[in-house]
Amino acid sequence: MTMKYSRFLLLFVLPIVVIGAVLTLPRLNKRELLGLVLLPVAAVIWTTPWDNYLVASGVWRYDPSKVWNVILGYVPLEEYMFFVLQSLGVGFITVLLLRWLDRK
């Protein structure tokens, strides 16, 4: 069985982001918020050039039947969503871990 990219994001990436947001956002301080904003920005800036290069040069490709076909450069929108959501998920987990370590 093959899965569309958006379904993968919905099932495996978005739940971590939602759980992380629920657990951290009510008590988020300015420093944590800044990190959560900058991390996805850095991820998109860092990964966009090489991801586009690799697709353009044929190293990998995205099956048009598995994506929405909203292409930015050479990369589908879902890949950019992955950059942002994955970064947020890692950011929320990091905030939770740092808070837990501060209690020790």
N, C-alpha and C positions, 0 to 999 in steps of 0.2 A: 504494500500500500504506500502510495506517495502522498505527501502532504504539501499543501500550499504554504508558502513562506509566511503569510499573514496568520495562518492557523498555528504554525509553530510559535510565532511571537505571542499569540493569544494564550496558548496552552502552557508554554514553558518559560517565557521571559516576563510577560506582564504580571503574572501572579506574585512573583518575587518583588517586583516594583510596588505593587499595591500593598502587599503585606509590610514591606519596608516603610512605605509612606504612612500607613496607619500607625505603625509602631514608633515612628520618629517625628513626624510633622507636628504633633501637638506640643512638643517640647524642643523644637529645633531652635538653636541659637544662630546668631548672625554668621559666625564662622562656619558652622556646619552647612548653613544655607549657601554660603558663598562656594564652598567645596562642591556641593550638589549641583550648583549652576555651572561651575567651571569645568567639572569633570566631563560631562557630555560635550561641551563646547570643544574641549581639548581632543576628545575622542574623534569627533567629526573632522576637525581640522587635521589631525594626525592621520586618520585612515582614508579619508576621501581621495587624496592624490594617488596613493599606491593601489587602492582598490580599483579605481577607475583605470589606472595603467594596466593592471593585471587582466581586467576584463577586455580592455581595448586590444591588448596584445595576445589574447586568446589563451592565457594561462588557465582561466576558468570562465564560466559563463552562467547565466541564469536562464532556466527554461521558461520561455514566455508563457507557458500554460500554468506555471507555478507562482507567478507574480502578477501584480495588478497592471503591469506595463506602463507605469508612470516612471519614466527613466530620467534621471538627472545625471547628465554626462553619459556614462556607460552603465551606470549602476541603478537598479530599481529602488524605488522609495522604501521598500521594506528593509533593505540593507541599511539605509540611513536611520530608519526607525530602530533597527537592531543596535546600531552604534549608541544611540541615545538611551534606549531602554536598558541595555546591558550595563552601561556606565552608571545609570541611576540605581540599578539593582546592586551593583558593587558598592556604590556610594552609601546607600542605605545600610547595607550589611556592615560596612566599615564604621559608620556612625554608631551602630548598635554595639559592635565589638569594642570600640574605643570607650564608649560609656560604661560598658561592663568592666573593662580593664581599669577604668578610673575608680571604680568602687572597691577594688582590691587593695 
